[in-house]
Amino acid sequence: IGLIMIRIDFDFYKMISAIVNPLQKSMPS
């Protein structure tokens, strides 16, 4: 169960990163 949750969290993290990264790049740091 733990490994499944980690996998879900990792996929969720990749999905969020794909959305957040372009936004961070378009914003002045």
mmCIF file of the N, C-alpha and C atoms, coordinates in Angstrom:
data_MODEL
# 
_entry.id   MODEL 
# 
loop_
_atom_site.group_PDB 
_atom_site.id 
_atom_site.type_symbol 
_atom_site.label_atom_id 
_atom_site.label_alt_id 
_atom_site.label_comp_id 
_atom_site.label_asym_id 
_atom_site.label_entity_id 
_atom_site.label_seq_id 
_atom_site.pdbx_PDB_ins_code 
_atom_site.Cartn_x 
_atom_site.Cartn_y 
_atom_site.Cartn_z 
_atom_site.occupancy 
_atom_site.B_iso_or_equiv 
_atom_site.pdbx_formal_charge 
_atom_site.auth_seq_id 
_atom_site.auth_comp_id 
_atom_site.auth_asym_id 
_atom_site.auth_atom_id 
_atom_site.pdbx_PDB_model_num 
ATOM 1  N N  . ILE A 1 1  ? 0.852  -1.200 0.000   1.00 0.00 ? 1  ILE A N  1 
ATOM 2  C CA . ILE A 1 1  ? 0.000  0.000  0.000   1.00 0.00 ? 1  ILE A CA 1 
ATOM 3  C C  . ILE A 1 1  ? 0.887  1.249  0.000   1.00 0.00 ? 1  ILE A C  1 
ATOM 4  N N  . GLY A 1 2  ? 1.945  1.216  0.802   1.00 0.00 ? 2  GLY A N  1 
ATOM 5  C CA . GLY A 1 2  ? 2.848  2.359  0.884   1.00 0.00 ? 2  GLY A CA 1 
ATOM 6  C C  . GLY A 1 2  ? 3.446  2.700  -0.473  1.00 0.00 ? 2  GLY A C  1 
ATOM 7  N N  . LEU A 1 3  ? 3.884  1.654  -1.199  1.00 0.00 ? 3  LEU A N  1 
ATOM 8  C CA . LEU A 1 3  ? 4.506  1.895  -2.506  1.00 0.00 ? 3  LEU A CA 1 
ATOM 9  C C  . LEU A 1 3  ? 3.498  2.485  -3.482  1.00 0.00 ? 3  LEU A C  1 
ATOM 10 N N  . ILE A 1 4  ? 2.249  2.035  -3.388  1.00 0.00 ? 4  ILE A N  1 
ATOM 11 C CA . ILE A 1 4  ? 1.214  2.552  -4.283  1.00 0.00 ? 4  ILE A CA 1 
ATOM 12 C C  . ILE A 1 4  ? 0.974  4.032  -3.994  1.00 0.00 ? 4  ILE A C  1 
ATOM 13 N N  . MET A 1 5  ? 0.916  4.385  -2.724  1.00 0.00 ? 5  MET A N  1 
ATOM 14 C CA . MET A 1 5  ? 0.697  5.782  -2.358  1.00 0.00 ? 5  MET A CA 1 
ATOM 15 C C  . MET A 1 5  ? 1.851  6.640  -2.835  1.00 0.00 ? 5  MET A C  1 
ATOM 16 N N  . ILE A 1 6  ? 3.073  6.118  -2.706  1.00 0.00 ? 6  ILE A N  1 
ATOM 17 C CA . ILE A 1 6  ? 4.248  6.865  -3.172  1.00 0.00 ? 6  ILE A CA 1 
ATOM 18 C C  . ILE A 1 6  ? 4.156  7.072  -4.678  1.00 0.00 ? 6  ILE A C  1 
ATOM 19 N N  . ARG A 1 7  ? 3.725  6.063  -5.393  1.00 0.00 ? 7  ARG A N  1 
ATOM 20 C CA . ARG A 1 7  ? 3.617  6.163  -6.848  1.00 0.00 ? 7  ARG A CA 1 
ATOM 21 C C  . ARG A 1 7  ? 2.561  7.207  -7.224  1.00 0.00 ? 7  ARG A C  1 
ATOM 22 N N  . ILE A 1 8  ? 1.444  7.192  -6.520  1.00 0.00 ? 8  ILE A N  1 
ATOM 23 C CA . ILE A 1 8  ? 0.380  8.165  -6.793  1.00 0.00 ? 8  ILE A CA 1 
ATOM 24 C C  . ILE A 1 8  ? 0.879  9.574  -6.488  1.00 0.00 ? 8  ILE A C  1 
ATOM 25 N N  . ASP A 1 9  ? 1.578  9.730  -5.359  1.00 0.00 ? 9  ASP A N  1 
ATOM 26 C CA . ASP A 1 9  ? 2.103  11.042 -4.992  1.00 0.00 ? 9  ASP A CA 1 
ATOM 27 C C  . ASP A 1 9  ? 3.103  11.516 -6.032  1.00 0.00 ? 9  ASP A C  1 
ATOM 28 N N  . PHE A 1 10 ? 3.915  10.598 -6.567  1.00 0.00 ? 10 PHE A N  1 
ATOM 29 C CA . PHE A 1 10 ? 4.930  10.966 -7.555  1.00 0.00 ? 10 PHE A CA 1 
ATOM 30 C C  . PHE A 1 10 ? 4.267  11.410 -8.853  1.00 0.00 ? 10 PHE A C  1 
ATOM 31 N N  . ASP A 1 11 ? 3.241  10.679 -9.281  1.00 0.00 ? 11 ASP A N  1 
ATOM 32 C CA . ASP A 1 11 ? 2.529  11.057 -10.510 1.00 0.00 ? 11 ASP A CA 1 
ATOM 33 C C  . ASP A 1 11 ? 1.837  12.404 -10.311 1.00 0.00 ? 11 ASP A C  1 
ATOM 34 N N  . PHE A 1 12 ? 1.279  12.607 -9.112  1.00 0.00 ? 12 PHE A N  1 
ATOM 35 C CA . PHE A 1 12 ? 0.614  13.875 -8.800  1.00 0.00 ? 12 PHE A CA 1 
ATOM 36 C C  . PHE A 1 12 ? 1.629  15.008 -8.819  1.00 0.00 ? 12 PHE A C  1 
ATOM 37 N N  . TYR A 1 13 ? 2.820  14.737 -8.283  1.00 0.00 ? 13 TYR A N  1 
ATOM 38 C CA . TYR A 1 13 ? 3.880  15.746 -8.243  1.00 0.00 ? 13 TYR A CA 1 
ATOM 39 C C  . TYR A 1 13 ? 4.312  16.122 -9.655  1.00 0.00 ? 13 TYR A C  1 
ATOM 40 N N  . LYS A 1 14 ? 4.420  15.114 -10.528 1.00 0.00 ? 14 LYS A N  1 
ATOM 41 C CA . LYS A 1 14 ? 4.827  15.393 -11.911 1.00 0.00 ? 14 LYS A CA 1 
ATOM 42 C C  . LYS A 1 14 ? 3.763  16.236 -12.611 1.00 0.00 ? 14 LYS A C  1 
ATOM 43 N N  . MET A 1 15 ? 2.491  15.938 -12.329 1.00 0.00 ? 15 MET A N  1 
ATOM 44 C CA . MET A 1 15 ? 1.405  16.680 -12.958 1.00 0.00 ? 15 MET A CA 1 
ATOM 45 C C  . MET A 1 15 ? 1.422  18.135 -12.493 1.00 0.00 ? 15 MET A C  1 
ATOM 46 N N  . ILE A 1 16 ? 1.593  18.341 -11.191 1.00 0.00 ? 16 ILE A N  1 
ATOM 47 C CA . ILE A 1 16 ? 1.640  19.701 -10.652 1.00 0.00 ? 16 ILE A CA 1 
ATOM 48 C C  . ILE A 1 16 ? 2.856  20.434 -11.193 1.00 0.00 ? 16 ILE A C  1 
ATOM 49 N N  . SER A 1 17 ? 3.998  19.744 -11.267 1.00 0.00 ? 17 SER A N  1 
ATOM 50 C CA . SER A 1 17 ? 5.226  20.378 -11.761 1.00 0.00 ? 17 SER A CA 1 
ATOM 51 C C  . SER A 1 17 ? 5.046  20.840 -13.201 1.00 0.00 ? 17 SER A C  1 
ATOM 52 N N  . ALA A 1 18 ? 4.352  20.040 -14.010 1.00 0.00 ? 18 ALA A N  1 
ATOM 53 C CA . ALA A 1 18 ? 4.148  20.382 -15.412 1.00 0.00 ? 18 ALA A CA 1 
ATOM 54 C C  . ALA A 1 18 ? 3.304  21.648 -15.542 1.00 0.00 ? 18 ALA A C  1 
ATOM 55 N N  . ILE A 1 19 ? 2.458  21.906 -14.539 1.00 0.00 ? 19 ILE A N  1 
ATOM 56 C CA . ILE A 1 19 ? 1.610  23.096 -14.570 1.00 0.00 ? 19 ILE A CA 1 
ATOM 57 C C  . ILE A 1 19 ? 2.335  24.292 -13.955 1.00 0.00 ? 19 ILE A C  1 
ATOM 58 N N  . VAL A 1 20 ? 3.064  24.047 -12.872 1.00 0.00 ? 20 VAL A N  1 
ATOM 59 C CA . VAL A 1 20 ? 3.696  25.132 -12.117 1.00 0.00 ? 20 VAL A CA 1 
ATOM 60 C C  . VAL A 1 20 ? 4.960  25.643 -12.794 1.00 0.00 ? 20 VAL A C  1 
ATOM 61 N N  . ASN A 1 21 ? 5.748  24.739 -13.382 1.00 0.00 ? 21 ASN A N  1 
ATOM 62 C CA . ASN A 1 21 ? 7.024  25.151 -13.970 1.00 0.00 ? 21 ASN A CA 1 
ATOM 63 C C  . ASN A 1 21 ? 6.872  26.258 -15.010 1.00 0.00 ? 21 ASN A C  1 
ATOM 64 N N  . PRO A 1 22 ? 5.973  26.138 -15.980 1.00 0.00 ? 22 PRO A N  1 
ATOM 65 C CA . PRO A 1 22 ? 5.805  27.216 -16.964 1.00 0.00 ? 22 PRO A CA 1 
ATOM 66 C C  . PRO A 1 22 ? 5.389  28.529 -16.305 1.00 0.00 ? 22 PRO A C  1 
ATOM 67 N N  . LEU A 1 23 ? 4.576  28.438 -15.249 1.00 0.00 ? 23 LEU A N  1 
ATOM 68 C CA . LEU A 1 23 ? 4.133  29.655 -14.566 1.00 0.00 ? 23 LEU A CA 1 
ATOM 69 C C  . LEU A 1 23 ? 5.314  30.330 -13.879 1.00 0.00 ? 23 LEU A C  1 
ATOM 70 N N  . GLN A 1 24 ? 6.182  29.529 -13.250 1.00 0.00 ? 24 GLN A N  1 
ATOM 71 C CA . GLN A 1 24 ? 7.347  30.091 -12.572 1.00 0.00 ? 24 GLN A CA 1 
ATOM 72 C C  . GLN A 1 24 ? 8.298  30.716 -13.584 1.00 0.00 ? 24 GLN A C  1 
ATOM 73 N N  . LYS A 1 25 ? 8.424  30.105 -14.753 1.00 0.00 ? 25 LYS A N  1 
ATOM 74 C CA . LYS A 1 25 ? 9.336  30.630 -15.770 1.00 0.00 ? 25 LYS A CA 1 
ATOM 75 C C  . LYS A 1 25 ? 8.808  31.946 -16.333 1.00 0.00 ? 25 LYS A C  1 
ATOM 76 N N  . SER A 1 26 ? 7.494  32.088 -16.426 1.00 0.00 ? 26 SER A N  1 
ATOM 77 C CA . SER A 1 26 ? 6.911  33.305 -16.988 1.00 0.00 ? 26 SER A CA 1 
ATOM 78 C C  . SER A 1 26 ? 6.928  34.441 -15.970 1.00 0.00 ? 26 SER A C  1 
ATOM 79 N N  . MET A 1 27 ? 7.077  34.092 -14.678 1.00 0.00 ? 27 MET A N  1 
ATOM 80 C CA . MET A 1 27 ? 7.117  35.120 -13.637 1.00 0.00 ? 27 MET A CA 1 
ATOM 81 C C  . MET A 1 27 ? 8.557  35.528 -13.359 1.00 0.00 ? 27 MET A C  1 
ATOM 82 N N  . PRO A 1 28 ? 8.772  36.813 -13.034 1.00 0.00 ? 28 PRO A N  1 
ATOM 83 C CA . PRO A 1 28 ? 10.110 37.242 -12.610 1.00 0.00 ? 28 PRO A CA 1 
ATOM 84 C C  . PRO A 1 28 ? 10.443 36.622 -11.262 1.00 0.00 ? 28 PRO A C  1 
ATOM 85 N N  . SER A 1 29 ? 11.620 36.062 -11.133 1.00 0.00 ? 29 SER A N  1 
ATOM 86 C CA . SER A 1 29 ? 11.976 35.366 -9.895  1.00 0.00 ? 29 SER A CA 1 
ATOM 87 C C  . SER A 1 29 ? 12.374 36.342 -8.789  1.00 0.00 ? 29 SER A C  1 
# 
